[in-house]
Amino acid sequence: METPHSMTTEDEKTQAEGAAKDAELAQAIMSRCFHPRVLGSEAWEGYIFSDVEIRIKESTDLYGAVLWPSAMVLCHFLETNRDQYNLMDKNVIELGAGTGLVTIVASLLGAKVTSTDLPDVLGNLGYNVRKNTRDRCKYTPLVTKLFWGEELDQRFPRTSHQFDYIMAADVVYAHPYLEELMETFDYLCQDNTQILWAMRFRLDPENSFVDRFRQRFDLEELYNLPSLSIKLYRAWRKTKGTRVA
């Protein structure tokens, strides 16, 4: 018969094992990043995915043009699970692409990617995408502006724009347009679409957004990294009759 002491010991052992796995995975993800030995006239950070050196230029004066760790988490998942989530010839759209790392890695893995963000971010985004995908990818990524919730049916008619995957990294953070983001997820996600979404939990809006998200989509947790405060989700449209109004 188990005693309270033995049960506590088992719980502590499970927690310790979980913390060790978290630390190991977090270290593997963060080790993807490297810095140039000598800084030249243009500052950049380097990443290794798909055995390719990716150089990302950030723009520190633009909030959306800085690379956050959630993008690295999503990219690591895409590469290490490429058999189960085969992106070859798949139609992918990235929301809030920022510096473009997820777009670049998905393109290197064979996807046809539409990379979207706000107009003031597109210059830096397009530069990074072009520099890191030219002559390396089967398909040339499309970089285009997207205001969440606006002109979705005109920009992306459902009859001609059917996405296999919607990808997003750190799009829920101190953002005034969360309802528009939800509307965009809802519009772009068709019956056969999967959402891969990495987010860093900082404030209460992240938790409440996830709760509202669950009303429209089924949600599966793929990674939980407490040391980085990041979770990675897979989501898909709820079947008819299970959605909450």
Secondary structure, DSSP 8 states (H G I E B T S, - for coil): ---HHHHHHHHHHHHHHHHHHHHHHHHHHHTTEE--SS--SS--EEEEETTEEEEE---TTSGGGS--HHHHHHHHHHHHTTTTS--TT-EEEEES-TTSHHHHHHHHTT-EEEEEE-HHHHHHHHHHHHHHHTTT-SS--EEEE--TTSSHHHHS-TTT---SEEEEES--SS-TTHHHHHHHHHHH--TT-EEEEEEE--SHHHHHHHHHHHHHEEEEEEEEETTTTEEEEEEEE--TT----
